[in-house]
């Protein structure tokens, strides 16, 4: 993969990974700040995250290998003369003529790229950050300075010397791009609205909302368990003794089981899972502890326990249970799904003043 495409590809990969890692806090925050999620909100916020990561990847990647002659091979001396890019453009123009030559002028293309790279930043700061044109331009200057000093210091002294050029003209072009973006920011009003802005108004229970809650439950158990596993492995690797069968169990299953118990505690205390709390859903009547235990066992608890079984049968059964849960979210009234169907519950928005009416029959 070329050095031009690699940073873009890396930004996409990092954006997807961060989106998964941040889904639970992001959804919880938006449901309390705006009252819910919309397609426009998710798409726009993902685009902003992707853009920010692209700024970072194009600054840092690809990382060169550290060698003994690193500073001999990489001799990036800072360019401190403002306006030097004009001389570079004129010099390149001497070997090219006509419109085609101008369009292929590498010095001009570099300046235009630096301007274009910071136009979205100015638009974001002014439109979504609701800041002035001056603040947007100064933000562009600050971000550009951070990038240039990162390059000047060899990624803040990760490398013994700079491997990319510190260029004062880049500061000028980037700041100009942010200023241009701030002036163009009103064009973003043509985009779809980002969704609800009334956090206290109850909203319908939809299949998508139920599935989002289920996804949050899965992430809490899976990522929480992975965190426990990583901590455990860091301890085991510092030991001289060979891992025991108990260590193998702790490494593979213990973290997931810990957060499965956390989910159980949440259901027994509140009647709902962590994911349901994230998307502000609750059962109409939480019922007795026995029904709460049943709700947990038929839902995230049972799925986690099946996955913890050492035989492949457990994983197969967990997959079948998950498929059934997804299908029943779409096919049951009130989108209550398999766990609430087993417990005899109906689901409502936790901001609703009155319980949702249970369908007859």
N, C-alpha and C positions, 0 to 999 in steps of 0.2 A: 504494500500500500504506500502511496506517495506521501511525502511529508506534508503536503497541502491537505490531503483528504484524511490523514490519520487523526489530527486534532478534532476535526468535525465528527468523525466516527466515535472518538473517545468521549466527546461531549454528549452525544446521543446515548451511549451506553451508561455514562455516569448519571445522566438525567433520569433514565428509566430506573436505575438502581436506587437513586435518592427518592424518587417518587414512591417506590414501594416502601422504603424505610420510613418515610415521613407521612404515609397515608393516614395512619391513625391520628397523630396530633393535628395534621392538616384538616381532616374531616371534623374532628372535635372542635377545633377553633372556628371553622367556617359555620358550623351548625349553631354555634353560640354567638358569633359576631354578625352573621348575615341571615341566620335562620335556616340555612340549607345549602345545597350545592346545585349548580347548573352546569350544563355542558360547556357553555361559554366560559364560565369561571374556571373550570378545570383545564380547558384548552389554553386559555390565555395565561394562566399561572404556570402551566407546564412550559409554554413558549418562553416565558420570562426566565424560568429556571434554566432552560436549555441555552438561552442567550448568555446568561451569567457564566455558566460553565464553559461555553464556547470562548468567552473572553479569557478564562483561565487556561484552557487547553491550548489556545493559539499563542498564549504567552509562554507556556512552560514546555510544551511538547513539540517534537519528540525529545526526550531527555538523552543527552549524549552519554556514552560510556566514560567512566572515570579511568583515565590511564596515567601513566607516569609522565608522559609528555603532553598532558592535557593543555597546559597554558601555552605550549609551543604551537600546538595545532589550532587552538582557538585564540585568536588575537583580535577580539572585538574591542576596539578602542572607542570611547564615547565621542559622539559628534555633538559639539556644543555651540556650533555656529548657526544661529537662527536664519532661516531662509536659504540654507544650503541646497534644499530640494530644487530651487529654481535653477541653480547652476547644473544640477544633475539632469534636470529635464532638458535644458538647452544642449548639454553635451550629448545626450542620447538622440536629440532631434537632428544633430549634425550628421548622423549616420542613417537617418530615415527621412522620408519626404512624403508629403501629401497627408490626407486624412487617415489612411491606413497606418502610416508610420506614426502618427500622433496617437492613434488608438492602441498601438502596440508598444508605445514608449513605456518601458518598465518603471522608470522613475515616476512618471505621471500616474501610472496604475497603482503604484505603492501609496502615493498620497491619497488617491481616490479611495483606495481600500481602507486606509486608516480613518478617513472621514466617514465612510459608510459604516464602518464597524461600530462607531459611537453614536450614530443617528438613533438607533433604537433606545440607547440609554437615555438620551435627552427626552425622547417621547415618553418613556416609562416614568421617569422622574416627574415630569410636568403633568402628565395626564393621570396616571394611577397614584403617584405620590402627592399630587395636588400641590406642587411647588412652583415657584416663579421661574421665568426663563433664566434669570441670573443664577439661581440655585442649581438649576439643571446644568448650566454651563460649568459652574464651579465643581459640581459633582463629576462631570466628565474630566476636568482638569485633575481632580484628586485621584480618580481611578486610573487615569493615564499615568500620573506620577507614580502610583503604586506599581503599575506594570513596568515602567521604565526602570525604577530602582530595583525591582526584582531581577530584571535582566542585568543591571549594572553590578549587582552584588553576587551574581552567580547563584540565583535562587536563594538569596539571603544566606550566603556562605555555605550552601550545600556543596558547591563546587569551588575549587581554589581560585578561580577567576571567571570573568564573564565569558559566556559563549554566545551571547546575543548582543546586538548593538544598542547601547543607550543613545537615543537620538532626540535632541530637543525639538526637531521638526515634527516628530511623532506627537509630542505634547501639544504642539500648535494644531496639527491636523485633527487629533482626537478631540481636543476641546472645541474646535470648530464644528466637528461632527455632532457633538452633544448639543451645541448651540443651535445648529440647523434642525436637529431632532426636536428640540423644545419649540421651535417656531412651527414645525410641522405637526406638533402634537394634537391640535384640534381635529386632524383627520381621523384620529382614533375614535372619535364620536360616531363614526360610521360603523364601527364594529358592534356586534350584538351586546346588549347589556349583560353584565356579569351575573345577574340573577337577583335573588331576594335580598332585601335590606331591612327586613322587619323580623328581628330575632325572636320576638315573643309571640308571634302569631303561629298557632298550630297549623301543621300541614298534613296532607293525606299520607296514609301508609301505602307505599307503592312497592312493587316487586324489586325495583332497582334499589330502593332504600333498604329493603330487607337484605338483599344480596350484599350491599355495601357493609351492613352490620356484620354479616357472616364473614366477609373478607377481613374485617378488622379483628374479629375474634381469632381467626386463623393466624393473622400476623402477630397478635399478642402472644399466642402460644408458641408459634414457630420461631419468631425472632427473639422472644424472651428466652426460650429454651436454648437457642443458639448462643445467646450471650452467656448463659450459665455454663454451657459446654466450653466456650472459649476460655472463660476464667478457669474452669477446671483443668483444661489442657495446659494452660500456662503454669499451673501448680505441679501437675504430673511431670511435665518436661524437666522440672528442676529437681526431680527426685532421682536417686541412683537405682532404686529397686525397679524391677520389671513390673509392668502393669498387671494387676490381678483381674480375675473375672468381674469382681465388684467394680473395679476401675472401668472396665469395658461398659458395664451397665450405666455407670454414672456419665461416661463420656457420650453415650448414644441416646439414652432415654431420660436420665434424671432431670435435665433442664426442662424438657417438654412437660414432664409430670408435675414439676413445681408450678408451672404457669397454668396447668390444667386445674390444680388445686386452687390457685388464685381465682380462676373463673368460677369454681364451685363456691368459694366463699362469697363472691360477688352475687351469684344467683341466690344463695340461701339468705343473704342479707337484704337484697333489694328486689329479687324476683326477675332480674334481667342480667344478661351477660355484659361484659365490658364493651363489646361491639355495639350492642343495642343502646347502651348509655351514650356512646359516641354519637350515634345518629338520632338520639333523643326519642327512642321508642321504649315503651313499657307495656307490660300486660295489663289488661283491664282490671283483673282481680288476681293478685299474686297467689292467693290461696295459702295452703298449708305448707309446712316444710317438706312433707312428703311429695307434694306436687312440684315444688321447686327442685327437689332432688331429681325427680323424673324428668323435668324440663332440661336439666343439665346433662343427665345421662343419655337422653335421646338426641341431644345436640352436640355441642363442642366437647363435652366431657366424654361421651361414648366414642366419638370419633378419635379423640386423642388416646383413649385407652386401647382401642382396636389397633391403632398405629404402633402402640408400644409393645404389642405382642411380638414374640421373637419369630414366629412362623409367618410365611408369606400370606397365610389365610387371613391374618389380621389386617394387612394392608389392602387385600382384595375386599374384605368386608367393609373397611373404612371408605373405600372408593364407591362401593354400592350405596352406602349410607349417605355419602355426600351427594351423589347423583339424585337419590330420592329426595333429599332435602331441597335441592335446587328446583326439581320438578314441582314439588308441592308448594313452593313459594309462589309459583305462577298459577297453580291449579286450585288452591284452597281459597275460600272466601276470606277477605280481610288480609290475604297474603300471610297468614299466620305460620304456615310451614309445618314441618314434621314435629319439632319439639313442642310448639304451642298446641298443635292438634292433639298430641298425646296427653298433654297436661290439661286440656279442655279450656285453654285461654284464648282470648282475642287480644289484638295488639292495637295500641293507639299512640299518638304523639304525646310525649310527657308534658307538653304545654297545654293540653286540652283541659278545660275546666270540668267537663262532665265525661263519664266513661263512655266509650264508643258502644253503640248498640250492637249486641250480639245478634247475628242473623238467626232467624227462626229455624228450627230443625237442626 
